[in-house]
Amino acid sequence: MRHTFAALALALSGVAPLCAAPAPVTVPGFELVHTAPTGAGADSDDLRDSATVWADMFDHAKTSIDFGQFYVSGEPGSRMDTVLEHLEAAGRRGVKIRFLMEAKGERMSDEATLSRVRSIPNLEFRMLDFSKVGGGIIHAKYFVVDRREGFVGSQNFDWRALEHIDETGVRVSEPKIVAQMQAIFEQDWQTQAALASGAQPTLLNRDVAPADIAQTSFLVASPNAFNPPGVGDSQSALPALLGQAKHSVQIQLMDYAPLSFGAPGKRPYYGVIDTALRTAAARGVKVQMLVSNWNLKRPDVAYLKSLAVVPNVELRVVTVPPASKGFIPYARVVHSKTMVIDGELAWVGTSNWTGGYFDNSRNLEVVMRDAKMAQRVAQLQRTWWTSPYTAPIDVSRDYPVPHPGTP
């Protein structure tokens, strides 16, 4: 009945509904959400897509929507247009909206969409230069509705993420995790205000705050030093989970390299994840890693080749074909950041697996010990793993440097 009234309200408001979607694929506390690049043969008929889920969440917001985002980008006539219409309708209903964006994301945002977001009724917009906090960026992509449910995943607030990029996320209703997401938002929102007033951010953790990885489901985040009380550290949780793997680890990423941010030729070594993967492989765990062709840049590709020759490691690269409409800058790529361990545990997050993300930047990762969820995430990975657009990395090949922004 609630959804019937919501549909009627939308019709009266003049907001265009998104197309009909399949029934949600859920486990207690979570719905798996996936978007595939249009025309690439990786669609998931049993999963709802990001635009549909976002619009649904905005439509049912009663009091508040709080966003933590990297940047914003729209395109006339795109699905983001419709999503923004639903967000605008929420604002007109009196829903209080707070939108926190990374300051460095301003140059990645288009002016028209940024202006449109800022002008939404009842929306307060702030930008936070996270380099003044943890040394990195707000790379997280999440929002919380009415303090009762949230969304976290690889999906940036970008029209391309809704149509032309492979993205995986989760709609979260598990109360503890939603409360932690809200606490992270409040922490960063208050930090922005403190910096704007000339104060310094408050260091929350001098020591690592480890996550209880025995929980059925939990949230981890970064950077540890600025995680609110009760939120575990993702940088220590990931190798700890890999250390528990018994027979298989399946990973899908845009970027992987044991290097941190830095000038060309001077990027510091970051071996936290690489060491854990090699250690797992050495004890007989079968590791399968799928990365995007954007990862073939130098020197990252050398580290991919090095990992690929380790016994029990198989590494493949996916090159998503261009859109039928032609080249789209910074699109047509696998951007999901997922892991499945032993067919029983699923990790869905916002971090690339390189230095600078788990140690310095704001990112959120959701871990679910649920075989149904883990196996469905593994099926998403398998779609690309067996795709005609995917091939094992060739350790003897000199790959051309990718240029995502130019044809």
Number of C-alpha atoms within 10 A of each C-alpha: 6 8 11 9 10 14 16 11 14 16 12 9 13 11 18 12 16 15 7 8 13 11 10 15 15 16 13 9 17 22 20 23 27 28 24 26 24 18 14 20 14 19 17 16 11 14 19 20 24 27 25 19 21 19 20 19 22 23 20 14 22 15 15 20 24 24 23 29 22 26 25 23 21 21 14 11 9 13 21 24 15 19 26 21 19 25 26 23 21 27 22 15 16 15 22 20 22 20 19 23 26 23 18 18 20 16 10 12 18 16 14 14 19 16 11 12 19 15 13 19 18 18 23 15 16 15 22 23 19 22 15 14 24 21 14 21 24 29 24 29 25 27 26 26 24 19 20 17 23 27 25 26 30 31 29 22 21 20 23 24 27 25 23 23 25 29 25 27 29 23 24 23 20 16 14 16 21 24 17 22 29 24 18 23 22 15 17 22 21 14 22 22 15 14 15 12 9 8 11 13 18 13 13 14 14 9 8 14 21 17 21 16 18 9 11 11 20 21 26 30 31 28 26 28 19 25 23 22 12 15 24 24 26 27 23 20 19 21 18 16 16 22 15 12 22 14 15 18 23 21 21 28 22 22 23 23 22 19 21 19 16 11 8 8 8 10 14 14 13 18 15 18 22 19 13 17 21 18 15 24 21 14 13 15 23 21 23 20 23 27 28 22 25 21 20 23 15 14 14 17 21 15 16 24 17 10 20 21 13 14 14 18 20 17 20 21 26 24 18 25 14 18 16 9 6 8 15 15 12 15 21 25 25 28 26 31 26 30 25 29 25 18 22 16 24 27 24 26 27 28 29 21 21 22 25 23 25 27 23 24 25 32 27 27 25 23 24 22 20 16 17 17 23 23 18 17 26 24 13 20 24 15 15 25 23 12 16 13 14 19 16 14 22 14 15 7 8 10 14 10 13 14 12 15 10 9 10
